[in-house]
Amino acid sequence: MEKVRLGIAGPGRIVHRVMKDLRKAEHINIVAAASRSLERAQCAAKEFDIPLAYGSYEEMAASDEVDLVYVAVPHPFHCSLSKLFLSAGKHVIVEKPFAMNAKEASEMIACAKASNRFLMEGMWSRFFPAAQSLKALIESGSLGRIRRITADFAFKADLDYEDRLYNPTLGGGSLLDVGVYPLSLMCFYKGELPEKVQVLFDKAETGVDSLCSFQIQFKDGAVGQGFSALDVTTDQGMKIYGTKGWVEMPDFWHPVGYIVHKPGNEPEVHEFASENEGFHHEFEFAATTIISGQLDQSVISLDDSKLIMRVMDVMREEMNVKYPCEQCNM
Ligand SMILES: NC(=O)c1ccc[n+]([C@@H]2O[C@H](COP(=O)([O-])OP(=O)(O)OC[C@H]3O[C@@H](n4cnc5c(N)ncnc54)[C@H](OP(=O)(O)O)[C@@H]3O)[C@@H](O)[C@H]2O)c1
């Protein structure tokens, strides 16, 4: 069976979660780990039983052993590292958020096109069987016309101003870290990008948004209400209201089921197999897309990723959240 050889760039916190299921992706062969330090790369290679370790991202970019790179570094480095690997002929899955802003997103997409390589945002929540099933249910018209979606992803993080979550130099703030989920998933289930956006917010001492409450409106007048925060934990659920019924999806960012409510009927529970983390779905999808010779896909298209960055640019403008890395490239 043909497999795609995967290299991991930045073996940090998220990689430890991704590795719990990654070997379930049948068309992925994990061949390399790269870090800015050879020691850290070797340590990750040993921990995860990966054959190759590179002491710089450039070395992995130059390697003939790797087809696809998983870029798992803090957001301010998504653009530069994705371009490094794409220009070197690698396919790329880059963690969410796709980039820091729409300008970077456009540069990454242009680089993928010029290099004729596959590029995809790792918006893993769209790839779960439960998410694909709910999407199909909505598209079947079973819920009628969608009029309102609510979704929130907020959690109480440690108050550490050096950590990437609060640190502006590392792209901190609730919107880019977790607010991207309600925004991206509301657009996924509605099947379109919003036309209008409004935002209310609060800020941490570091100047990044500690809380972000937003409303979006779609072309047909339907609304979405999203929430993200770093200083309070919420239920992290999503609700989708249509003219014929409504759905609740607990943990919509890593869902294993949903419940359909229709007037006069008992609630209908749709359950799927539970997972450790469930990251393998997006990797398997990327690998099979690459093997089939396609560069475009529609689950999280590059246009979606770019336009979602543009919506977040508008929200950040409203919040006056600016990052040091953007000062000369906005
Ligand atoms: N999909 C999800 O559920 C999920 C969850 C958490 C995070 N994420 C995303 O994953 C990305 C990484 O998050 P994380 O929490 O894993 O971050 P992290 O642990 O702070 O950093 C990950 C790795 O990035 C590298 N790195 C750190 N600073 C760097 C820099 N200045 N330049 C280049 N590389 C640097 C480091 O590797 P070396 O020092 O070894 O090179 C580090 O181990 C973020 O964009 C985040 O949004 C996604």
Ligand as a Chemical Component Dictionary entry (heavy atoms), coordinates in Angstrom:
data_LIG
# 
_chem_comp.id                   LIG 
_chem_comp.type                 NON-POLYMER 
_chem_comp.pdbx_formal_charge   0 
_chem_comp.three_letter_code    LIG 
# 
loop_
_chem_comp_atom.comp_id 
_chem_comp_atom.atom_id 
_chem_comp_atom.alt_atom_id 
_chem_comp_atom.type_symbol 
_chem_comp_atom.charge 
_chem_comp_atom.model_Cartn_x 
_chem_comp_atom.model_Cartn_y 
_chem_comp_atom.model_Cartn_z 
_chem_comp_atom.pdbx_ordinal 
LIG N1  N1  N 0  -5.493 21.232 16.913 1  
LIG C1  C1  C 0  -5.475 21.429 18.229 2  
LIG O1  O1  O 0  -6.305 20.933 18.980 3  
LIG C2  C2  C 0  -4.390 22.250 18.812 4  
LIG C3  C3  C 0  -4.163 22.209 20.184 5  
LIG C4  C4  C 0  -3.106 22.941 20.688 6  
LIG C5  C5  C 0  -2.333 23.716 19.843 7  
LIG N2  N2  N 1  -2.608 23.764 18.506 8  
LIG C6  C6  C 0  -1.825 24.604 17.604 9  
LIG O2  O2  O 0  -0.540 24.038 17.477 10 
LIG C7  C7  C 0  0.452  25.054 17.399 11 
LIG C8  C8  C 0  1.520  24.741 18.427 12 
LIG O3  O3  O 0  0.946  24.769 19.723 13 
LIG P1  P1  P 0  1.697  24.073 20.970 14 
LIG O4  O4  O 0  0.869  24.328 22.144 15 
LIG O5  O5  O -1 2.071  22.677 20.608 16 
LIG O6  O6  O 0  2.987  25.008 21.021 17 
LIG P2  P2  P 0  4.329  24.830 21.833 18 
LIG O7  O7  O 0  4.364  23.530 22.546 19 
LIG O8  O8  O 0  4.533  26.082 22.617 20 
LIG O9  O9  O 0  5.395  24.859 20.655 21 
LIG C9  C9  C 0  5.493  23.796 19.731 22 
LIG C10 C10 C 0  6.894  23.709 19.170 23 
LIG O10 O10 O 0  7.128  24.831 18.347 24 
LIG C11 C11 C 0  8.515  25.101 18.333 25 
LIG N3  N3  N 0  8.707  26.523 18.554 26 
LIG C12 C12 C 0  8.460  27.225 19.665 27 
LIG N4  N4  N 0  8.814  28.515 19.480 28 
LIG C13 C13 C 0  9.296  28.598 18.238 29 
LIG C14 C14 C 0  9.843  29.642 17.482 30 
LIG N5  N5  N 0  10.038 30.851 18.047 31 
LIG N6  N6  N 0  10.230 29.404 16.221 32 
LIG C15 C15 C 0  10.093 28.170 15.700 33 
LIG N7  N7  N 0  9.609  27.118 16.388 34 
LIG C16 C16 C 0  9.206  27.341 17.640 35 
LIG C17 C17 C 0  9.148  24.347 19.482 36 
LIG O11 O11 O 0  9.920  23.304 18.937 37 
LIG P3  P3  P 0  11.511 23.381 18.966 38 
LIG O12 O12 O 0  11.918 24.445 19.960 39 
LIG O13 O13 O 0  11.862 22.007 19.404 40 
LIG O14 O14 O 0  11.934 23.716 17.595 41 
LIG C18 C18 C 0  7.970  23.810 20.240 42 
LIG O15 O15 O 0  8.189  22.545 20.810 43 
LIG C19 C19 C 0  -0.274 26.384 17.643 44 
LIG O16 O16 O 0  -0.426 27.084 16.433 45 
LIG C20 C20 C 0  -1.633 25.977 18.190 46 
LIG O17 O17 O 0  -2.689 26.838 17.768 47 
LIG C21 C21 C 0  -3.602 23.025 17.988 48 
# 
loop_
_chem_comp_bond.comp_id 
_chem_comp_bond.atom_id_1 
_chem_comp_bond.atom_id_2 
_chem_comp_bond.value_order 
_chem_comp_bond.pdbx_ordinal 
LIG N1  C1  SING 1  
LIG C1  O1  DOUB 2  
LIG C1  C2  SING 3  
LIG C2  C3  SING 4  
LIG C2  C21 DOUB 5  
LIG C3  C4  DOUB 6  
LIG C4  C5  SING 7  
LIG C5  N2  DOUB 8  
LIG N2  C6  SING 9  
LIG N2  C21 SING 10 
LIG C6  O2  SING 11 
LIG C6  C20 SING 12 
LIG O2  C7  SING 13 
LIG C7  C8  SING 14 
LIG C7  C19 SING 15 
LIG C8  O3  SING 16 
LIG O3  P1  SING 17 
LIG P1  O4  DOUB 18 
LIG P1  O5  SING 19 
LIG P1  O6  SING 20 
LIG O6  P2  SING 21 
LIG P2  O7  DOUB 22 
LIG P2  O8  SING 23 
LIG P2  O9  SING 24 
LIG O9  C9  SING 25 
LIG C9  C10 SING 26 
LIG C10 O10 SING 27 
LIG C10 C18 SING 28 
LIG O10 C11 SING 29 
LIG C11 N3  SING 30 
LIG C11 C17 SING 31 
LIG N3  C12 SING 32 
LIG N3  C16 SING 33 
LIG C12 N4  DOUB 34 
LIG N4  C13 SING 35 
LIG C13 C14 SING 36 
LIG C13 C16 DOUB 37 
LIG C14 N5  SING 38 
LIG C14 N6  DOUB 39 
LIG N6  C15 SING 40 
LIG C15 N7  DOUB 41 
LIG N7  C16 SING 42 
LIG C17 O11 SING 43 
LIG C17 C18 SING 44 
LIG O11 P3  SING 45 
LIG P3  O12 DOUB 46 
LIG P3  O13 SING 47 
LIG P3  O14 SING 48 
LIG C18 O15 SING 49 
LIG C19 O16 SING 50 
LIG C19 C20 SING 51 
LIG C20 O17 SING 52 
# 
